[in-house]
Amino acid sequence: MPRALLLTGDAAEELDTMYPYYRVQEGGWDVDVSSRTMRDVQLVIHEFDPNSDAYVEKNGRKLPVDVPWAEVDVERYDALIIPGGRAPEWIRVDADVRRITEHFFARNLPIALVCHGAQVPAVYGLLKGRKTACFPPITGDMENAGATVIDAPDVVDGNLVSCRGWPDMPKFGRAMMEVFSKSINSASA
């Protein structure tokens, strides 16, 4: 059975995290959640409030962790998922997060980036020359990292599939599973 690694941390957006987590399982995949420690991750809910210039944040569910970043054996996984929220801005400074992310890019394995998730590979220079979607306010960051930002709910660039955020989940979920399935089918051919 194919296996995906969901790379995250505290303050990951709940829908950005839980939708792909369940979608890959519906598609017949196993998925392991990885964070800095084995402590449950505190997810957050981002809402848009007309009385606020930015989104507002509330605590969401807790997500159990299967394996800490330092213990991830990248060879066990067929795909990588990096959800959005605020987690990407701080997990990207960890050496193991870099090791894990670079492995999937170097081997052209499927990678799903949701919302702010693009911040992780961008800081390592891995989006240079690539097409990606992202949360619109970080478009300049992605362009400065050498990416071409596409304003769409389901951007596919080879092994990379991305979206702007949780409102894109229906189209993104289908695109993600097509990219993931294509990779597994070509590997077994």
Phi, psi and chi 1 to 4 in degrees:
 res  aa     phi    psi   chi1   chi2   chi3   chi4
   1 MET       -  132.1 -179.7  175.7  -68.6      -
   2 PRO   -65.2  154.2   18.2  -24.6      -      -
   3 ARG  -134.1  132.6 -179.5  177.3  -64.2  -87.1
   4 ALA  -108.4  152.1      -      -      -      -
   5 LEU  -110.9  125.2 -178.0   68.2      -      -
   6 LEU  -103.2  111.3 -166.6  146.7      -      -
   7 LEU   -97.7  116.3 -165.9   60.3      -      -
   8 THR  -154.9 -174.0 -165.2      -      -      -
   9 GLY  -165.7 -177.9      -      -      -      -
  10 ASP   -55.4  146.1  -72.3  -31.7      -      -
  11 ALA    75.2   16.2      -      -      -      -
  12 ALA   -70.1  143.6      -      -      -      -
  13 GLU   -70.5  132.5 -149.5  -69.8  -35.5      -
  14 GLU   -59.1  -51.4 -174.2  172.7  -77.8      -
  15 LEU   -68.0  -37.3  -72.1  173.3      -      -
  16 ASP   -59.9  -28.2  -72.2   -1.3      -      -
  17 THR   -93.4  -51.7  -54.8      -      -      -
  18 MET   -72.5  -33.9  -61.8  -50.4  -65.6      -
  19 TYR   -62.4  -54.0 -171.6   97.3      -      -
  20 PRO   -63.5  -34.9  -11.2   17.1      -      -
  21 TYR   -56.5  -47.6  174.9   77.3      -      -
  22 TYR   -78.4  -34.5  -73.4  125.7      -      -
  23 ARG   -62.9  -42.4 -177.5   64.7 -174.7   93.2
  24 VAL   -67.4  -33.2  -65.4      -      -      -
  25 GLN   -67.7  -40.0  -69.0  176.5   68.8      -
  26 GLU   -60.2  -30.3  -70.1  168.7   -2.5      -
  27 GLY   -84.1    7.0      -      -      -      -
  28 GLY    90.9   14.6      -      -      -      -
  29 TRP  -101.2  153.4  -72.8   58.3      -      -
  30 ASP   -89.2  154.5  -78.7  -23.2      -      -
  31 VAL  -141.4  133.9   59.4      -      -      -
  32 ASP  -111.2  136.2  -73.2  -19.0      -      -
  33 VAL   -93.0  130.7  174.0      -      -      -
  34 SER  -125.0  132.9 -175.6      -      -      -
  35 SER  -142.9 -177.2 -170.6      -      -      -
  36 ARG   -60.6  -40.9 -174.3  173.5   55.8   82.4
  37 THR  -131.4 -179.4   68.2      -      -      -
  38 MET   -84.1   -1.6  -71.0  -62.4  -67.6      -
  39 ARG   -65.9  140.6  179.8 -176.2   47.4   78.0
  40 ASP   -52.6  140.3  -70.3   -4.0      -      -
  41 VAL   -80.9  135.6  170.4      -      -      -
  42 GLN   -89.5  106.0  176.2   62.7   63.9      -
  43 LEU   -80.3  159.6  -59.5  175.7      -      -
  44 VAL  -127.4  157.8  -64.1      -      -      -
  45 ILE  -112.1  122.7  -61.6  167.4      -      -
  46 HIS  -100.8  126.8  -69.6  142.4      -      -
  47 GLU  -121.6  153.2  -64.3  -73.8  -12.5      -
  48 PHE  -103.2  119.1  -64.8   94.7      -      -
  49 ASP  -111.5  126.5 -179.1  -23.5      -      -
  50 PRO   -62.5  -15.4   18.3  -26.1      -      -
  51 ASN   -95.7   13.2  -63.9  -44.3      -      -
  52 SER  -134.0  140.4  177.2      -      -      -
  53 ASP   -74.9  -19.9  -69.6  -25.7      -      -
  54 ALA  -126.9  171.5      -      -      -      -
  55 TYR   -66.9  155.2   55.3   80.7      -      -
  56 VAL  -105.5  158.3  -65.4      -      -      -
  57 GLU  -128.5  136.0 -177.2  174.6  -75.9      -
  58 LYS  -128.9  155.1  -58.8 -178.7  -92.4 -171.3
  59 ASN   -67.0  140.2  -84.8  -14.0      -      -
  60 GLY  -112.5 -149.5      -      -      -      -
  61 ARG   -72.7  167.2  -70.1  174.1  175.4   76.1
  62 LYS  -100.9  140.9  -62.8 -131.9 -178.9 -143.3
  63 LEU  -116.7  119.7  179.6   64.7      -      -
  64 PRO   -64.4  147.4  -20.8   31.8      -      -
  65 VAL  -103.8  137.7  173.2      -      -      -
  66 ASP   -94.9  -32.5  -61.2  -59.5      -      -
  67 VAL  -155.6  132.9   59.3      -      -      -
  68 PRO   -72.9  153.6   17.0  -20.0      -      -
  69 TRP   -51.5  -42.7  -59.6  -34.0      -      -
  70 ALA   -63.6  -22.3      -      -      -      -
  71 GLU  -103.2    5.1  -64.7  176.5   23.0      -
  72 VAL   -69.1  122.4  168.8      -      -      -
  73 ASP   -94.4   98.9  175.4    2.1      -      -
  74 VAL   -59.7  -24.6  -68.7      -      -      -
  75 GLU   -68.4  -14.5  -61.7  -61.4  -26.9      -
  76 ARG   -79.6  -10.6  -65.9 -171.7   61.8 -144.6
  77 TYR  -115.6  146.5  -61.0   97.4      -      -
  78 ASP  -104.8  -12.2  -57.4  -65.0      -      -
  79 ALA  -159.4  158.8      -      -      -      -
  80 LEU  -125.9  137.7  178.1   65.7      -      -
  81 ILE  -123.7  128.5  -57.1  164.9      -      -
  82 ILE  -123.9  103.8  -54.4  177.1      -      -
  83 PRO   -76.6  168.7   22.1  -24.7      -      -
  84 GLY   -92.6 -150.5      -      -      -      -
  85 GLY    95.3 -157.7      -      -      -      -
  86 ARG   -88.8  -13.5  -73.2 -173.6  -60.2  111.6
  87 ALA   -55.1  -44.4      -      -      -      -
  88 PRO   -56.2  -31.9  -28.7   37.6      -      -
  89 GLU   -66.6  -25.7   72.8 -171.7   55.7      -
  90 TRP  -108.0  -27.2   70.0  -90.8      -      -
  91 ILE   -70.9  -25.7   71.9  170.5      -      -
  92 ARG   -66.4  -12.6   63.1 -171.7  173.1  165.8
  93 VAL   -87.3   -3.7  -59.4      -      -      -
  94 ASP   -85.8  133.7 -173.1  -85.4      -      -
  95 ALA   -62.5  -35.5      -      -      -      -
  96 ASP   -71.6  -34.4  -75.9  -55.8      -      -
  97 VAL   -62.0  -41.9  168.7      -      -      -
  98 ARG   -62.4  -47.6 -176.6  176.1 -168.6  144.6
  99 ARG   -56.2  -46.6  169.2 -175.6   63.8   85.7
 100 ILE   -64.7  -50.2  -67.0  162.6      -      -
 101 THR   -62.6  -45.7  -55.4      -      -      -
 102 GLU   -62.3  -33.9  -72.8  178.2  -20.0      -
 103 HIS   -58.5  -48.6  166.9   84.3      -      -
 104 PHE   -67.2  -37.9  -74.6   89.4      -      -
 105 PHE   -68.7  -43.4  -86.5   86.7      -      -
 106 ALA   -63.2  -31.0      -      -      -      -
 107 ARG   -99.2    5.4  -75.4  162.1 -176.4   76.3
 108 ASN    57.1   36.8 -154.6   34.2      -      -
 109 LEU   -84.9  158.5  -66.9  168.6      -      -
 110 PRO   -61.9  135.6  -18.9   28.9      -      -
 111 ILE  -134.2  127.5  -59.8  160.1      -      -
 112 ALA  -112.1  124.9      -      -      -      -
 113 LEU  -117.3  125.6  -56.4  174.6      -      -
 114 VAL  -113.9  126.0 -179.0      -      -      -
 115 CYS    58.0 -113.2 -164.8      -      -      -
 116 HIS   -78.0   -4.7  -75.1   79.5      -      -
 117 GLY   -56.4  -26.7      -      -      -      -
 118 ALA   -63.7  -18.7      -      -      -      -
 119 GLN   -62.4  -28.8  -70.3  177.7  -50.1      -
 120 VAL   -68.2  -59.6  174.3      -      -      -
 121 PRO   -68.3  -26.6   22.7  -31.3      -      -
 122 ALA   -61.4  -41.6      -      -      -      -
 123 VAL   -67.9  -21.1   77.6      -      -      -
 124 TYR   -93.5    2.7  -49.7  139.5      -      -
 125 GLY    79.0   15.1      -      -      -      -
 126 LEU   -84.8   -9.0  -60.8  172.5      -      -
 127 LEU   -99.6    2.0  -66.5 -177.9      -      -
 128 LYS   -59.3  123.2 -173.3  175.9  178.4   90.1
 129 GLY    79.8    5.1      -      -      -      -
 130 ARG  -104.7  158.0  -57.2  -63.2  -60.2  -94.7
 131 LYS   -98.5  137.9  -65.9  176.6 -170.7  161.0
 132 THR  -150.8  155.1 -169.2      -      -      -
 133 ALA  -100.8  161.6      -      -      -      -
 134 CYS  -164.6  170.7   63.0      -      -      -
 135 PHE   -60.5  125.5 -172.2   58.8      -      -
 136 PRO   -48.4  -39.2  -30.7   38.1      -      -
 137 PRO   -64.4  -15.2  -28.9   38.7      -      -
 138 ILE  -101.1   13.9   66.3  168.0      -      -
 139 THR   -54.7  -46.3  -65.3      -      -      -
 140 GLY   -59.8  -37.9      -      -      -      -
 141 ASP   -63.4  -42.1  -61.9  -31.8      -      -
 142 MET   -67.5  -42.3  -63.6  -54.4  105.7      -
 143 GLU   -63.6  -39.5  -68.9  171.2  -15.9      -
 144 ASN   -65.7  -24.0  -73.3  -23.0      -      -
 145 ALA   -85.1   -0.1      -      -      -      -
 146 GLY    94.3    7.2      -      -      -      -
 147 ALA   -87.9  155.7      -      -      -      -
 148 THR  -100.9  119.2  -61.4      -      -      -
 149 VAL   -90.9  129.0  175.5      -      -      -
 150 ILE  -111.3  126.7  -51.5  -65.3      -      -
 151 ASP   -86.7   83.0 -176.0   18.4      -      -
 152 ALA  -152.1  159.5      -      -      -      -
 153 PRO   -81.6   -8.0   28.7  -34.8      -      -
 154 ASP  -154.1   74.7   54.8  -10.3      -      -
 155 VAL   -88.4  123.9  175.3      -      -      -
 156 VAL  -117.5  127.2  175.4      -      -      -
 157 ASP  -133.2   88.9 -178.0    8.1      -      -
 158 GLY    63.9 -117.2      -      -      -      -
 159 ASN   -83.3   -3.8   65.8  -45.0      -      -
 160 LEU  -103.4  127.9 -174.6   63.3      -      -
 161 VAL  -128.2  135.3   58.2      -      -      -
 162 SER  -146.3  164.1   57.1      -      -      -
 163 CYS  -148.6  171.5   71.1      -      -      -
 164 ARG   -82.7  -23.8  -60.2  167.2  -64.7 -163.3
 165 GLY   160.1 -174.5      -      -      -      -
 166 TRP   -58.7  -28.5   54.2  -98.1      -      -
 167 PRO   -63.2  -18.0  -26.6   37.3      -      -
 168 ASP   -86.5   -2.1  -66.0  -21.4      -      -
 169 MET   -52.8  -41.4  -74.6  -61.4  141.0      -
 170 PRO   -59.3  -48.5  -27.9   37.1      -      -
 171 LYS   -72.8  -40.1  -72.1 -175.7  178.8 -179.8
 172 PHE   -62.1  -43.8  170.4   74.7      -      -
 173 GLY   -58.5  -42.7      -      -      -      -
 174 ARG   -64.8  -45.9  -75.3 -170.3  -67.2  -84.0
 175 ALA   -63.6  -41.6      -      -      -      -
 176 MET   -59.5  -46.8  176.9 -178.2   67.9      -
 177 MET   -68.2  -31.7  -69.3  -44.9  -60.8      -
 178 GLU   -65.1  -45.0  -73.3  173.5   13.3      -
 179 VAL   -64.3  -45.4  169.4      -      -      -
 180 PHE   -63.5  -46.4  -77.5   23.5      -      -
 181 SER   -64.8  -41.2  -63.4      -      -      -
 182 LYS   -58.6  -41.9 -179.3  179.5  175.5 -175.6
 183 SER   -63.2  -44.4  173.3      -      -      -
 184 ILE   -66.8  -43.3  -68.1  -60.1      -      -
 185 ASN   -64.0  -39.1  -68.1  -22.0      -      -
 186 SER   -73.3  -31.6   66.3      -      -      -
 187 ALA   -69.3  -31.1      -      -      -      -
 188 SER   -91.3   -4.8   63.1      -      -      -
 189 ALA   -80.6      -      -      -      -      -
